[in-house]
């Protein structure tokens, strides 16, 4: 009889644990649409702001008031200066004259990231959304240049190191990728911690049931 009672208590404890897990899963599923809308809105707003900022700065420097290769201003704090450059390839001159293909690639990557955010990772963090928004904004900003003018307008030139001249769109892509990677790693570590905590609580509940 005691054995039967212990078994019943253990079974009851396990059932309660499963019920709590199911409840949490159900709540998470209900929150998914809201989180997806939030993430999509955050990414879209950041992308739009970055596209506008990139377009405005490029039009200013490429308005015809400055000559190609001209040192327009700076250096500032010994870090960078403004120098107008037309880039028909990618960084360091690679894929020179492959402007249209690079534009298509940029758009494809932006579409893939947007799909990841709203379809594949419906519980993405706010940081992930920010990273995706920056990459999309930068990618589309440079793609507009590649499709409209067959070159990308670059104007930020580091003076303390040998580095390709770049623009606001490039800053968005670089920072966005960094934020995205950090957010993904943080998310995986959190999931691992939550899983271990769940397993530990389940084991403690089973042991408590057996003692009863």
C-alpha positions as CSV (number, residue, x, y, z in Angstrom):
1,X,0.0,0.0,0.0
2,X,2.7,2.6,0.8
3,X,4.3,1.8,-2.5
4,X,1.1,2.5,-4.3
5,X,0.6,5.7,-2.4
6,X,4.1,6.8,-3.3
7,X,3.5,6.0,-7.0
8,X,0.3,7.9,-7.0
9,X,1.9,10.9,-5.4
10,X,4.8,10.8,-7.9
11,X,2.3,10.5,-10.7
12,X,0.3,13.4,-9.4
13,X,3.4,15.6,-9.0
14,X,4.6,14.8,-12.6
15,X,1.1,15.6,-13.9
16,X,1.2,18.9,-12.1
17,X,4.6,19.7,-13.5
18,X,3.4,18.8,-17.0
19,X,0.3,20.9,-16.6
20,X,2.4,23.9,-15.5
21,X,4.7,23.4,-18.5
22,X,1.7,23.2,-20.9
23,X,0.2,26.3,-19.4
24,X,3.5,28.2,-19.9
25,X,3.7,26.9,-23.5
26,X,0.2,28.0,-24.2
27,X,0.8,31.5,-22.8
28,X,3.9,31.8,-24.9
29,X,2.0,30.7,-28.0
30,X,-0.7,33.3,-27.3
31,X,2.0,36.1,-27.0
32,X,3.6,35.2,-30.3
33,X,1.5,37.3,-32.6
34,X,1.9,40.4,-30.4
35,X,5.7,39.8,-30.2
36,X,5.9,39.3,-34.0
37,X,4.1,42.6,-34.6
38,X,6.3,44.4,-32.2
39,X,9.5,43.0,-33.7
40,X,8.3,43.8,-37.2
41,X,7.4,47.4,-36.3
42,X,10.7,48.0,-34.5
43,X,12.7,46.6,-37.4
44,X,10.6,48.5,-40.0
45,X,11.0,51.9,-38.1
46,X,14.7,51.5,-37.7
47,X,15.2,50.5,-41.3
48,X,13.1,53.5,-42.5
49,X,15.0,56.0,-40.3
50,X,18.4,54.5,-41.5
51,X,17.4,54.6,-45.2
52,X,16.3,58.3,-44.9
53,X,19.5,59.2,-43.0
54,X,21.7,57.4,-45.5
55,X,19.9,58.9,-48.5
56,X,20.1,62.5,-47.1
57,X,23.9,62.3,-46.3
58,X,24.7,60.7,-49.7
59,X,22.7,63.4,-51.6
60,X,24.5,66.1,-49.7
61,X,28.0,64.8,-50.4
62,X,27.2,63.8,-54.0
63,X,25.2,67.0,-54.9
64,X,27.9,68.2,-57.3
65,X,29.4,70.7,-54.9
66,X,32.4,68.4,-54.3
67,X,34.8,66.7,-56.6
68,X,35.6,62.9,-56.5
69,X,38.5,62.3,-54.1
70,X,38.2,65.7,-52.6
71,X,38.9,66.0,-48.8
72,X,35.8,67.9,-47.9
73,X,36.3,68.3,-44.2
74,X,38.4,67.0,-41.3
75,X,40.2,65.2,-40.0
76,X,38.0,65.2,-36.8
77,X,39.8,64.2,-33.6
78,X,42.4,62.5,-35.7
79,X,39.9,59.7,-36.5
80,X,38.1,60.4,-39.8
81,X,37.5,62.9,-42.5
82,X,34.9,63.4,-45.3
83,X,36.2,62.3,-48.7
84,X,33.8,61.8,-51.7
85,X,34.2,58.4,-53.4
86,X,32.1,56.5,-55.9
87,X,32.3,52.8,-55.3
88,X,31.2,50.4,-58.1
89,X,32.1,47.3,-56.2
90,X,32.4,46.2,-52.5
91,X,34.9,47.0,-49.8
92,X,38.5,47.2,-50.8
93,X,37.5,47.3,-54.4
94,X,36.5,43.6,-54.6
95,X,33.7,42.7,-57.1
96,X,34.5,45.9,-59.0
97,X,31.8,46.8,-61.6
98,X,29.4,44.1,-60.2
99,X,27.1,46.9,-58.9
100,X,23.8,45.4,-60.0
101,X,24.6,41.9,-58.8
102,X,25.6,43.3,-55.4
103,X,22.4,45.3,-55.3
104,X,20.4,42.1,-56.0
105,X,22.3,40.3,-53.3
106,X,21.6,43.1,-50.8
107,X,17.9,42.9,-51.4
108,X,17.9,39.1,-51.2
109,X,19.6,39.3,-47.8
110,X,17.2,41.9,-46.5
111,X,14.2,39.7,-47.5
112,X,15.8,36.7,-45.9
113,X,16.4,38.6,-42.6
114,X,12.8,39.9,-42.6
115,X,11.4,36.4,-43.2
116,X,13.6,35.1,-40.3
117,X,12.3,37.8,-37.9
118,X,8.5,37.3,-38.6
119,X,8.4,33.6,-39.6
120,X,11.3,31.6,-38.2
121,X,12.0,33.3,-34.9
122,X,8.6,34.5,-33.6
123,X,10.0,35.0,-30.1
124,X,13.0,37.1,-31.2
125,X,14.3,39.6,-28.7
126,X,14.1,43.3,-29.1
127,X,17.9,43.4,-29.7
128,X,17.5,41.0,-32.6
129,X,14.8,43.2,-34.1
130,X,17.1,46.2,-33.8
131,X,20.0,44.4,-35.5
132,X,17.7,43.2,-38.3
133,X,16.3,46.7,-38.8
134,X,19.8,48.2,-39.1
135,X,21.0,45.6,-41.6
136,X,17.9,46.0,-43.7
137,X,18.1,49.7,-43.6
138,X,21.8,49.7,-44.6
139,X,21.3,47.0,-47.2
140,X,18.4,48.8,-48.9
141,X,20.2,52.1,-48.7
142,X,23.2,50.8,-50.7
143,X,20.9,48.8,-53.0
144,X,19.1,52.1,-54.0
145,X,22.5,53.5,-55.0
146,X,23.5,50.5,-57.0
147,X,20.2,50.3,-58.9
148,X,19.8,54.1,-59.5
149,X,23.3,55.3,-60.1
150,X,25.5,52.2,-60.8
151,X,27.7,53.1,-57.9
152,X,27.6,53.6,-54.1
153,X,28.4,57.0,-52.6
154,X,31.0,56.7,-49.8
155,X,32.3,59.7,-47.8
156,X,33.6,58.6,-44.3
157,X,37.3,58.0,-44.4
158,X,39.3,56.8,-41.4
159,X,42.6,58.7,-41.0
160,X,44.2,56.5,-38.3
161,X,44.2,53.3,-40.3
162,X,44.0,51.9,-43.9
163,X,40.3,51.2,-44.3
164,X,37.8,51.5,-47.2
165,X,35.8,54.7,-47.4
166,X,32.2,54.0,-46.2
167,X,28.8,55.5,-45.6
168,X,25.9,55.6,-43.2
169,X,24.4,52.4,-44.8
170,X,27.6,50.5,-44.1
171,X,27.5,51.6,-40.5
172,X,24.0,50.2,-40.2
173,X,25.0,46.9,-41.7
174,X,28.1,46.5,-39.6
175,X,26.5,47.4,-36.3
176,X,23.3,45.5,-37.2
177,X,25.2,42.3,-37.8
178,X,27.2,42.7,-34.6
179,X,24.0,43.3,-32.5
180,X,22.2,40.4,-34.3
181,X,25.1,37.9,-33.5
182,X,25.3,39.1,-29.8
183,X,21.5,38.8,-29.4
184,X,21.5,35.3,-30.9
185,X,24.2,34.1,-28.6
186,X,22.5,35.6,-25.6
187,X,19.2,34.0,-26.6
188,X,20.8,30.5,-26.9
189,X,22.5,30.9,-23.6
190,X,19.2,31.9,-22.0
191,X,17.4,28.9,-23.5
192,X,20.1,26.6,-22.1
193,X,19.8,28.1,-18.6
194,X,16.0,27.9,-18.7
195,X,16.2,24.3,-19.9
196,X,18.6,23.3,-17.0
197,X,16.4,25.1,-14.5
198,X,13.3,23.3,-15.8
199,X,15.1,19.9,-15.6
200,X,16.3,20.7,-12.1
201,X,12.8,21.7,-10.9
202,X,11.3,18.6,-12.5
203,X,13.8,16.4,-10.6
204,X,13.2,18.1,-7.3
205,X,9.4,17.7,-7.8
206,X,9.8,14.0,-8.5
207,X,12.1,13.5,-5.4
208,X,9.6,15.3,-3.3
209,X,6.8,13.1,-4.6
210,X,8.7,10.0,-3.8
211,X,9.4,11.2,-0.2
212,X,5.6,11.7,0.2
